[in-house]
Amino acid sequence: MGEPGVVLPEHRWLLEELGAGLATAVESMGADRPRCAVSEASSEPGNDDTESSVYDLNLTGAPALAITTSAAGSKEIATRVLTALGMEAPADQLCLETFREVIGQGVSLLAQSLGSRLKKEAAFVANPSKPPAIDAGIASALTITFGSEPPVLLYTRLSASLLELLAAPSAEKAQVPTANPDIPDPENLGTLEDLEMVLTVCLGNARLTLADAMILGPGSTVQLDSKLEDLVAIKVDGKVVARGEVVDVDGSYAIRITHLADFRSAPVSERPSGIPAQLQS
Protein backbone atom coordinates (compact mmCIF):
# COMPACT_ATOMS: atom_id res chain seq x y z
CA MET A 1 0.00 0.00 0.00
CA GLY A 2 2.94 2.40 0.00
CA GLU A 3 4.79 3.99 2.83
CA PRO A 4 2.59 6.02 5.24
CA GLY A 5 3.58 9.38 6.64
CA VAL A 6 5.83 10.46 3.73
CA VAL A 7 4.95 14.02 2.64
CA LEU A 8 6.80 15.04 -0.53
CA PRO A 9 6.49 18.64 -1.83
CA GLU A 10 3.82 17.76 -4.40
CA HIS A 11 2.11 15.58 -1.79
CA ARG A 12 2.02 18.45 0.72
CA TRP A 13 0.75 20.85 -1.94
CA LEU A 14 -2.14 18.52 -2.75
CA LEU A 15 -3.04 18.05 0.91
CA GLU A 16 -2.93 21.78 1.58
CA GLU A 17 -5.18 22.43 -1.42
CA LEU A 18 -7.59 19.77 -0.19
CA GLY A 19 -7.59 21.32 3.29
CA ALA A 20 -8.28 24.77 1.86
CA GLY A 21 -11.12 23.36 -0.24
CA LEU A 22 -12.70 21.62 2.75
CA ALA A 23 -12.43 24.76 4.90
CA THR A 24 -14.08 26.80 2.13
CA ALA A 25 -16.85 24.21 1.77
CA VAL A 26 -17.62 24.29 5.51
CA GLU A 27 -17.58 28.09 5.54
CA SER A 28 -19.83 28.33 2.47
CA MET A 29 -22.45 26.30 4.34
CA GLY A 30 -22.61 28.86 7.12
CA ALA A 31 -20.28 27.34 9.75
CA ASP A 32 -17.11 28.95 11.10
CA ARG A 33 -14.11 28.27 8.90
CA PRO A 34 -12.01 25.48 10.46
CA ARG A 35 -8.23 25.30 10.55
CA CYS A 36 -6.83 22.58 8.29
CA ALA A 37 -3.28 21.31 8.49
CA VAL A 38 -1.19 18.41 7.23
CA SER A 39 -0.80 15.86 10.02
CA GLU A 40 2.08 13.56 10.85
CA ALA A 41 -0.39 10.75 11.55
CA SER A 42 0.84 7.57 9.89
CA SER A 43 -1.94 5.05 10.56
CA GLU A 44 -5.46 4.80 9.22
CA PRO A 45 -8.56 3.83 11.20
CA GLY A 46 -9.82 0.28 11.04
CA ASN A 47 -12.64 -0.81 8.76
CA ASP A 48 -15.26 -0.68 11.51
CA ASP A 49 -17.24 2.46 12.24
CA THR A 50 -15.65 4.59 9.52
CA GLU A 51 -16.80 6.66 6.55
CA SER A 52 -14.78 6.35 3.34
CA SER A 53 -14.99 7.72 -0.18
CA VAL A 54 -12.76 7.23 -3.19
CA TYR A 55 -12.45 9.84 -5.95
CA ASP A 56 -11.34 9.40 -9.54
CA LEU A 57 -9.98 12.79 -10.57
CA ASN A 58 -10.08 11.93 -14.28
CA LEU A 59 -6.32 12.35 -14.56
CA THR A 60 -4.74 8.92 -14.22
CA GLY A 61 -7.42 6.51 -15.41
CA ALA A 62 -7.75 4.98 -11.93
CA PRO A 63 -8.92 5.94 -8.42
CA ALA A 64 -6.62 8.72 -7.24
CA LEU A 65 -7.76 9.87 -3.79
CA ALA A 66 -9.37 8.12 -0.83
CA ILE A 67 -10.62 9.94 2.29
CA THR A 68 -11.49 8.08 5.47
CA THR A 69 -12.51 9.24 8.92
CA SER A 70 -14.18 7.79 11.96
CA ALA A 71 -17.96 7.93 12.30
CA ALA A 72 -17.48 10.35 15.19
CA GLY A 73 -15.27 12.57 13.05
CA SER A 74 -17.72 12.72 10.15
CA LYS A 75 -20.57 13.50 12.54
CA GLU A 76 -18.56 16.30 14.19
CA ILE A 77 -17.97 18.05 10.86
CA ALA A 78 -21.58 17.58 9.74
CA THR A 79 -22.99 18.74 13.08
CA ARG A 80 -20.98 21.97 12.86
CA VAL A 81 -22.59 22.72 9.51
CA LEU A 82 -26.11 21.66 10.46
CA THR A 83 -26.02 23.56 13.76
CA ALA A 84 -25.00 26.70 11.86
CA LEU A 85 -28.09 26.13 9.69
CA GLY A 86 -30.29 26.03 12.80
CA MET A 87 -30.72 22.25 13.09
CA GLU A 88 -30.40 20.76 16.55
CA ALA A 89 -29.69 17.06 17.12
CA PRO A 90 -29.76 16.11 13.41
CA ALA A 91 -30.41 12.48 12.47
CA ASP A 92 -27.44 10.25 11.69
CA GLN A 93 -28.43 9.84 8.03
CA LEU A 94 -28.63 13.61 7.54
CA CYS A 95 -25.20 13.95 9.18
CA LEU A 96 -23.76 11.38 6.80
CA GLU A 97 -25.23 13.07 3.73
CA THR A 98 -24.00 16.48 4.92
CA PHE A 99 -20.48 15.16 5.57
CA ARG A 100 -20.36 13.65 2.08
CA GLU A 101 -21.51 16.97 0.62
CA VAL A 102 -18.73 18.83 2.47
CA ILE A 103 -16.09 16.36 1.28
CA GLY A 104 -17.47 16.41 -2.26
CA GLN A 105 -17.30 20.20 -2.44
CA GLY A 106 -13.79 20.19 -0.99
CA VAL A 107 -12.59 17.65 -3.56
CA SER A 108 -14.31 19.62 -6.33
CA LEU A 109 -12.25 22.70 -5.37
CA LEU A 110 -9.14 20.51 -5.25
CA ALA A 111 -9.93 19.30 -8.78
CA GLN A 112 -10.00 22.93 -9.94
CA SER A 113 -6.55 23.54 -8.45
CA LEU A 114 -5.21 20.35 -10.02
CA GLY A 115 -6.63 21.28 -13.40
CA SER A 116 -4.99 24.70 -13.19
CA ARG A 117 -1.62 23.25 -12.20
CA LEU A 118 -1.57 20.43 -14.72
CA LYS A 119 -3.30 22.35 -17.52
CA LYS A 120 -5.78 19.49 -17.81
CA GLU A 121 -9.44 19.17 -17.02
CA ALA A 122 -9.87 17.48 -13.65
CA ALA A 123 -13.15 16.19 -12.29
CA PHE A 124 -14.19 13.51 -9.86
CA VAL A 125 -16.63 10.67 -9.42
CA ALA A 126 -17.20 9.46 -5.88
CA ASN A 127 -18.01 5.95 -4.74
CA PRO A 128 -18.99 6.27 -1.06
CA SER A 129 -20.08 2.65 -0.64
CA LYS A 130 -17.43 -0.07 -0.58
CA PRO A 131 -14.80 2.08 -2.32
CA PRO A 132 -12.10 0.26 -4.27
CA ALA A 133 -8.58 0.20 -2.91
CA ILE A 134 -5.91 2.52 -4.25
CA ASP A 135 -2.91 0.44 -5.26
CA ALA A 136 0.51 1.69 -4.17
CA GLY A 137 -1.09 4.66 -2.45
CA ILE A 138 0.64 6.89 0.10
CA ALA A 139 -1.15 7.41 3.41
CA SER A 140 -1.30 10.73 5.22
CA ALA A 141 -3.80 12.81 7.16
CA LEU A 142 -5.35 16.23 7.57
CA THR A 143 -6.49 17.75 10.83
CA ILE A 144 -9.75 19.73 10.80
CA THR A 145 -10.00 21.93 13.91
CA PHE A 146 -12.96 24.02 15.03
CA GLY A 147 -11.97 26.64 17.60
CA SER A 148 -10.45 25.02 20.66
CA GLU A 149 -12.09 21.63 20.09
CA PRO A 150 -9.97 18.50 19.54
CA PRO A 151 -9.12 18.10 15.82
CA VAL A 152 -10.88 15.68 13.53
CA LEU A 153 -8.48 13.47 11.57
CA LEU A 154 -9.20 12.88 7.90
CA TYR A 155 -6.99 10.08 6.62
CA THR A 156 -6.08 10.32 2.94
CA ARG A 157 -4.51 7.91 0.51
CA LEU A 158 -3.12 9.29 -2.74
CA SER A 159 -2.30 7.12 -5.73
CA ALA A 160 1.36 6.98 -6.68
CA SER A 161 0.43 7.75 -10.30
CA LEU A 162 -1.21 11.04 -9.27
CA LEU A 163 1.87 12.09 -7.30
CA GLU A 164 4.10 11.17 -10.25
CA LEU A 165 1.92 13.33 -12.49
CA LEU A 166 2.30 16.26 -10.07
CA ALA A 167 6.06 15.75 -9.88
CA ALA A 168 6.50 15.83 -13.68
CA PRO A 169 8.64 18.74 -14.97
CA SER A 170 5.69 20.19 -16.93
CA ALA A 171 3.62 20.45 -13.74
CA GLU A 172 6.48 22.08 -11.84
CA LYS A 173 7.08 24.56 -14.65
CA ALA A 174 3.45 25.61 -14.56
CA GLN A 175 3.86 26.63 -10.93
CA VAL A 176 6.89 28.92 -11.40
CA PRO A 177 5.82 32.60 -11.12
CA THR A 178 7.45 35.58 -12.78
CA ALA A 179 9.46 38.01 -10.65
CA ASN A 180 6.29 40.02 -10.07
CA PRO A 181 3.13 37.88 -10.32
CA ASP A 182 1.05 40.96 -11.26
CA ILE A 183 3.24 41.82 -14.29
CA PRO A 184 3.44 39.34 -17.17
CA ASP A 185 6.85 38.43 -18.54
CA PRO A 186 7.46 40.75 -21.54
CA GLU A 187 8.91 37.82 -23.48
CA ASN A 188 5.60 35.99 -23.16
CA LEU A 189 3.24 38.85 -24.01
CA GLY A 190 2.91 37.58 -27.56
CA THR A 191 1.29 34.37 -26.35
CA LEU A 192 -1.42 35.98 -24.23
CA GLU A 193 -3.95 35.78 -27.05
CA ASP A 194 -3.86 31.99 -26.62
CA LEU A 195 -4.67 32.18 -22.91
CA GLU A 196 -7.91 30.35 -22.22
CA MET A 197 -10.21 31.45 -19.41
CA VAL A 198 -13.57 30.17 -18.26
CA LEU A 199 -16.27 32.83 -18.06
CA THR A 200 -19.28 32.17 -15.86
CA VAL A 201 -22.49 34.18 -15.86
CA CYS A 202 -24.41 34.67 -12.61
CA LEU A 203 -28.14 35.41 -12.88
CA GLY A 204 -28.48 35.82 -9.14
CA ASN A 205 -28.22 34.02 -5.82
CA ALA A 206 -30.54 32.30 -3.39
CA ARG A 207 -30.00 31.23 0.20
CA LEU A 208 -31.74 28.04 1.28
CA THR A 209 -31.68 25.95 4.39
CA LEU A 210 -30.31 22.47 3.92
CA ALA A 211 -33.79 21.09 4.63
CA ASP A 212 -35.28 23.18 1.80
CA ALA A 213 -32.46 22.22 -0.58
CA MET A 214 -32.97 18.51 0.08
CA ILE A 215 -36.61 18.60 -1.04
CA LEU A 216 -35.88 20.27 -4.38
CA GLY A 217 -37.01 18.29 -7.38
CA PRO A 218 -38.39 18.59 -10.90
CA GLY A 219 -40.90 21.44 -10.96
CA SER A 220 -39.44 23.21 -7.90
CA THR A 221 -38.98 26.98 -8.16
CA VAL A 222 -36.05 28.79 -6.53
CA GLN A 223 -36.44 32.56 -6.31
CA LEU A 224 -33.23 34.52 -6.87
CA ASP A 225 -32.28 37.84 -5.28
CA SER A 226 -32.24 39.62 -8.67
CA LYS A 227 -34.97 41.06 -10.89
CA LEU A 228 -35.65 40.30 -14.55
CA GLU A 229 -34.37 43.71 -15.61
CA ASP A 230 -31.13 43.45 -13.61
CA LEU A 231 -27.82 43.03 -15.40
CA VAL A 232 -26.12 39.65 -15.06
CA ALA A 233 -22.61 39.36 -13.63
CA ILE A 234 -19.79 37.94 -15.76
CA LYS A 235 -17.08 36.32 -13.67
CA VAL A 236 -13.55 35.04 -14.20
CA ASP A 237 -12.04 32.98 -11.37
CA GLY A 238 -15.02 33.91 -9.20
CA LYS A 239 -14.46 37.68 -9.60
CA VAL A 240 -16.88 39.98 -11.43
CA VAL A 241 -15.16 41.44 -14.52
CA ALA A 242 -18.20 42.79 -16.36
CA ARG A 243 -21.98 43.09 -16.35
CA GLY A 244 -24.35 42.80 -19.24
CA GLU A 245 -27.75 41.95 -20.70
CA VAL A 246 -28.99 38.51 -21.74
CA VAL A 247 -29.73 38.45 -25.47
CA ASP A 248 -30.61 35.89 -28.14
CA VAL A 249 -28.09 35.06 -30.86
CA ASP A 250 -29.28 32.49 -33.38
CA GLY A 251 -31.37 30.73 -30.76
CA SER A 252 -28.60 30.62 -28.15
CA TYR A 253 -28.08 32.63 -25.01
CA ALA A 254 -25.51 35.42 -25.25
CA ILE A 255 -24.47 38.40 -23.14
CA ARG A 256 -24.20 41.97 -24.41
CA ILE A 257 -21.59 43.64 -22.17
CA THR A 258 -22.68 47.01 -20.84
CA HIS A 259 -20.20 47.64 -18.02
CA LEU A 260 -16.59 46.61 -17.41
CA ALA A 261 -15.14 46.35 -13.91
CA ASP A 262 -12.08 48.50 -13.20
CA PHE A 263 -9.50 46.34 -11.42
CA ARG A 264 -6.54 48.66 -11.95
CA SER A 265 -7.01 50.33 -8.58
CA ALA A 266 -8.25 47.23 -6.78
CA PRO A 267 -6.08 45.23 -4.37
CA VAL A 268 -4.29 42.28 -5.96
CA SER A 269 -6.44 39.86 -3.92
CA GLU A 270 -9.57 41.21 -5.62
CA ARG A 271 -8.30 40.77 -9.18
CA PRO A 272 -9.09 37.61 -11.15
CA SER A 273 -5.91 35.55 -11.01
CA GLY A 274 -6.16 34.57 -14.68
CA ILE A 275 -5.86 38.16 -15.99
CA PRO A 276 -2.59 40.13 -15.85
CA ALA A 277 -2.90 43.55 -14.22
CA GLN A 278 -2.17 45.39 -17.48
CA LEU A 279 -5.12 43.73 -19.19
CA GLN A 280 -7.67 44.33 -16.45
CA SER A 281 -10.01 47.18 -17.28
C-alpha positions as CSV (number, residue, x, y, z in Angstrom):
1,M,0.0,0.0,0.0
2,G,2.9,2.4,0.0
3,E,4.8,4.0,2.8
4,P,2.6,6.0,5.2
5,G,3.6,9.4,6.6
6,V,5.8,10.5,3.7
7,V,5.0,14.0,2.6
8,L,6.8,15.0,-0.5
9,P,6.5,18.6,-1.8
10,E,3.8,17.8,-4.4
11,H,2.1,15.6,-1.8
12,R,2.0,18.4,0.7
13,W,0.8,20.9,-1.9
14,L,-2.1,18.5,-2.8
15,L,-3.0,18.0,0.9
16,E,-2.9,21.8,1.6
17,E,-5.2,22.4,-1.4
18,L,-7.6,19.8,-0.2
19,G,-7.6,21.3,3.3
20,A,-8.3,24.8,1.9
21,G,-11.1,23.4,-0.2
22,L,-12.7,21.6,2.7
23,A,-12.4,24.8,4.9
24,T,-14.1,26.8,2.1
25,A,-16.8,24.2,1.8
26,V,-17.6,24.3,5.5
27,E,-17.6,28.1,5.5
28,S,-19.8,28.3,2.5
29,M,-22.4,26.3,4.3
30,G,-22.6,28.9,7.1
31,A,-20.3,27.3,9.7
32,D,-17.1,28.9,11.1
33,R,-14.1,28.3,8.9
34,P,-12.0,25.5,10.5
35,R,-8.2,25.3,10.5
36,C,-6.8,22.6,8.3
37,A,-3.3,21.3,8.5
38,V,-1.2,18.4,7.2
39,S,-0.8,15.9,10.0
40,E,2.1,13.6,10.8
41,A,-0.4,10.8,11.5
42,S,0.8,7.6,9.9
43,S,-1.9,5.0,10.6
44,E,-5.5,4.8,9.2
45,P,-8.6,3.8,11.2
46,G,-9.8,0.3,11.0
47,N,-12.6,-0.8,8.8
48,D,-15.3,-0.7,11.5
49,D,-17.2,2.5,12.2
50,T,-15.6,4.6,9.5
51,E,-16.8,6.7,6.6
52,S,-14.8,6.3,3.3
53,S,-15.0,7.7,-0.2
54,V,-12.8,7.2,-3.2
55,Y,-12.5,9.8,-5.9
56,D,-11.3,9.4,-9.5
57,L,-10.0,12.8,-10.6
58,N,-10.1,11.9,-14.3
59,L,-6.3,12.4,-14.6
60,T,-4.7,8.9,-14.2
61,G,-7.4,6.5,-15.4
62,A,-7.7,5.0,-11.9
63,P,-8.9,5.9,-8.4
64,A,-6.6,8.7,-7.2
65,L,-7.8,9.9,-3.8
66,A,-9.4,8.1,-0.8
67,I,-10.6,9.9,2.3
68,T,-11.5,8.1,5.5
69,T,-12.5,9.2,8.9
70,S,-14.2,7.8,12.0
71,A,-18.0,7.9,12.3
72,A,-17.5,10.3,15.2
73,G,-15.3,12.6,13.0
74,S,-17.7,12.7,10.1
75,K,-20.6,13.5,12.5
76,E,-18.6,16.3,14.2
77,I,-18.0,18.1,10.9
78,A,-21.6,17.6,9.7
79,T,-23.0,18.7,13.1
80,R,-21.0,22.0,12.9
81,V,-22.6,22.7,9.5
82,L,-26.1,21.7,10.5
83,T,-26.0,23.6,13.8
84,A,-25.0,26.7,11.9
85,L,-28.1,26.1,9.7
86,G,-30.3,26.0,12.8
87,M,-30.7,22.3,13.1
88,E,-30.4,20.8,16.5
89,A,-29.7,17.1,17.1
90,P,-29.8,16.1,13.4
91,A,-30.4,12.5,12.5
92,D,-27.4,10.3,11.7
93,Q,-28.4,9.8,8.0
94,L,-28.6,13.6,7.5
95,C,-25.2,14.0,9.2
96,L,-23.8,11.4,6.8
97,E,-25.2,13.1,3.7
98,T,-24.0,16.5,4.9
99,F,-20.5,15.2,5.6
100,R,-20.4,13.7,2.1
101,E,-21.5,17.0,0.6
102,V,-18.7,18.8,2.5
103,I,-16.1,16.4,1.3
104,G,-17.5,16.4,-2.3
105,Q,-17.3,20.2,-2.4
106,G,-13.8,20.2,-1.0
107,V,-12.6,17.7,-3.6
108,S,-14.3,19.6,-6.3
109,L,-12.2,22.7,-5.4
110,L,-9.1,20.5,-5.2
111,A,-9.9,19.3,-8.8
112,Q,-10.0,22.9,-9.9
113,S,-6.5,23.5,-8.4
114,L,-5.2,20.3,-10.0
115,G,-6.6,21.3,-13.4
116,S,-5.0,24.7,-13.2
117,R,-1.6,23.3,-12.2
118,L,-1.6,20.4,-14.7
119,K,-3.3,22.4,-17.5
120,K,-5.8,19.5,-17.8
121,E,-9.4,19.2,-17.0
122,A,-9.9,17.5,-13.7
123,A,-13.1,16.2,-12.3
124,F,-14.2,13.5,-9.9
125,V,-16.6,10.7,-9.4
126,A,-17.2,9.5,-5.9
127,N,-18.0,5.9,-4.7
128,P,-19.0,6.3,-1.1
129,S,-20.1,2.7,-0.6
130,K,-17.4,-0.1,-0.6
131,P,-14.8,2.1,-2.3
132,P,-12.1,0.3,-4.3
133,A,-8.6,0.2,-2.9
134,I,-5.9,2.5,-4.3
135,D,-2.9,0.4,-5.3
136,A,0.5,1.7,-4.2
137,G,-1.1,4.7,-2.4
138,I,0.6,6.9,0.1
139,A,-1.1,7.4,3.4
140,S,-1.3,10.7,5.2
141,A,-3.8,12.8,7.2
142,L,-5.3,16.2,7.6
143,T,-6.5,17.7,10.8
144,I,-9.7,19.7,10.8
145,T,-10.0,21.9,13.9
146,F,-13.0,24.0,15.0
147,G,-12.0,26.6,17.6
148,S,-10.4,25.0,20.7
149,E,-12.1,21.6,20.1
150,P,-10.0,18.5,19.5
151,P,-9.1,18.1,15.8
152,V,-10.9,15.7,13.5
153,L,-8.5,13.5,11.6
154,L,-9.2,12.9,7.9
155,Y,-7.0,10.1,6.6
156,T,-6.1,10.3,2.9
157,R,-4.5,7.9,0.5
158,L,-3.1,9.3,-2.7
159,S,-2.3,7.1,-5.7
160,A,1.4,7.0,-6.7
161,S,0.4,7.8,-10.3
162,L,-1.2,11.0,-9.3
163,L,1.9,12.1,-7.3
164,E,4.1,11.2,-10.3
165,L,1.9,13.3,-12.5
166,L,2.3,16.3,-10.1
167,A,6.1,15.7,-9.9
168,A,6.5,15.8,-13.7
169,P,8.6,18.7,-15.0
170,S,5.7,20.2,-16.9
171,A,3.6,20.5,-13.7
172,E,6.5,22.1,-11.8
173,K,7.1,24.6,-14.7
174,A,3.4,25.6,-14.6
175,Q,3.9,26.6,-10.9
176,V,6.9,28.9,-11.4
177,P,5.8,32.6,-11.1
178,T,7.5,35.6,-12.8
179,A,9.5,38.0,-10.7
180,N,6.3,40.0,-10.1
181,P,3.1,37.9,-10.3
182,D,1.1,41.0,-11.3
183,I,3.2,41.8,-14.3
184,P,3.4,39.3,-17.2
185,D,6.9,38.4,-18.5
186,P,7.5,40.7,-21.5
187,E,8.9,37.8,-23.5
188,N,5.6,36.0,-23.2
189,L,3.2,38.9,-24.0
190,G,2.9,37.6,-27.6
191,T,1.3,34.4,-26.4
192,L,-1.4,36.0,-24.2
193,E,-3.9,35.8,-27.1
194,D,-3.9,32.0,-26.6
195,L,-4.7,32.2,-22.9
196,E,-7.9,30.3,-22.2
197,M,-10.2,31.5,-19.4
198,V,-13.6,30.2,-18.3
199,L,-16.3,32.8,-18.1
200,T,-19.3,32.2,-15.9
201,V,-22.5,34.2,-15.9
202,C,-24.4,34.7,-12.6
203,L,-28.1,35.4,-12.9
204,G,-28.5,35.8,-9.1
205,N,-28.2,34.0,-5.8
206,A,-30.5,32.3,-3.4
207,R,-30.0,31.2,0.2
208,L,-31.7,28.0,1.3
209,T,-31.7,26.0,4.4
210,L,-30.3,22.5,3.9
211,A,-33.8,21.1,4.6
212,D,-35.3,23.2,1.8
213,A,-32.5,22.2,-0.6
214,M,-33.0,18.5,0.1
215,I,-36.6,18.6,-1.0
216,L,-35.9,20.3,-4.4
217,G,-37.0,18.3,-7.4
218,P,-38.4,18.6,-10.9
219,G,-40.9,21.4,-11.0
220,S,-39.4,23.2,-7.9
221,T,-39.0,27.0,-8.2
222,V,-36.0,28.8,-6.5
223,Q,-36.4,32.6,-6.3
224,L,-33.2,34.5,-6.9
225,D,-32.3,37.8,-5.3
226,S,-32.2,39.6,-8.7
227,K,-35.0,41.1,-10.9
228,L,-35.6,40.3,-14.6
229,E,-34.4,43.7,-15.6
230,D,-31.1,43.5,-13.6
231,L,-27.8,43.0,-15.4
232,V,-26.1,39.7,-15.1
233,A,-22.6,39.4,-13.6
234,I,-19.8,37.9,-15.8
235,K,-17.1,36.3,-13.7
236,V,-13.5,35.0,-14.2
237,D,-12.0,33.0,-11.4
238,G,-15.0,33.9,-9.2
239,K,-14.5,37.7,-9.6
240,V,-16.9,40.0,-11.4
241,V,-15.2,41.4,-14.5
242,A,-18.2,42.8,-16.4
243,R,-22.0,43.1,-16.4
244,G,-24.4,42.8,-19.2
245,E,-27.7,42.0,-20.7
246,V,-29.0,38.5,-21.7
247,V,-29.7,38.4,-25.5
248,D,-30.6,35.9,-28.1
249,V,-28.1,35.1,-30.9
250,D,-29.3,32.5,-33.4
251,G,-31.4,30.7,-30.8
252,S,-28.6,30.6,-28.2
253,Y,-28.1,32.6,-25.0
254,A,-25.5,35.4,-25.2
255,I,-24.5,38.4,-23.1
256,R,-24.2,42.0,-24.4
257,I,-21.6,43.6,-22.2
258,T,-22.7,47.0,-20.8
259,H,-20.2,47.6,-18.0
260,L,-16.6,46.6,-17.4
261,A,-15.1,46.3,-13.9
262,D,-12.1,48.5,-13.2
263,F,-9.5,46.3,-11.4
264,R,-6.5,48.7,-12.0
265,S,-7.0,50.3,-8.6
266,A,-8.2,47.2,-6.8
267,P,-6.1,45.2,-4.4
268,V,-4.3,42.3,-6.0
269,S,-6.4,39.9,-3.9
270,E,-9.6,41.2,-5.6
271,R,-8.3,40.8,-9.2
272,P,-9.1,37.6,-11.1
273,S,-5.9,35.6,-11.0
274,G,-6.2,34.6,-14.7
275,I,-5.9,38.2,-16.0
276,P,-2.6,40.1,-15.9
277,A,-2.9,43.6,-14.2
278,Q,-2.2,45.4,-17.5
279,L,-5.1,43.7,-19.2
280,Q,-7.7,44.3,-16.5
281,S,-10.0,47.2,-17.3
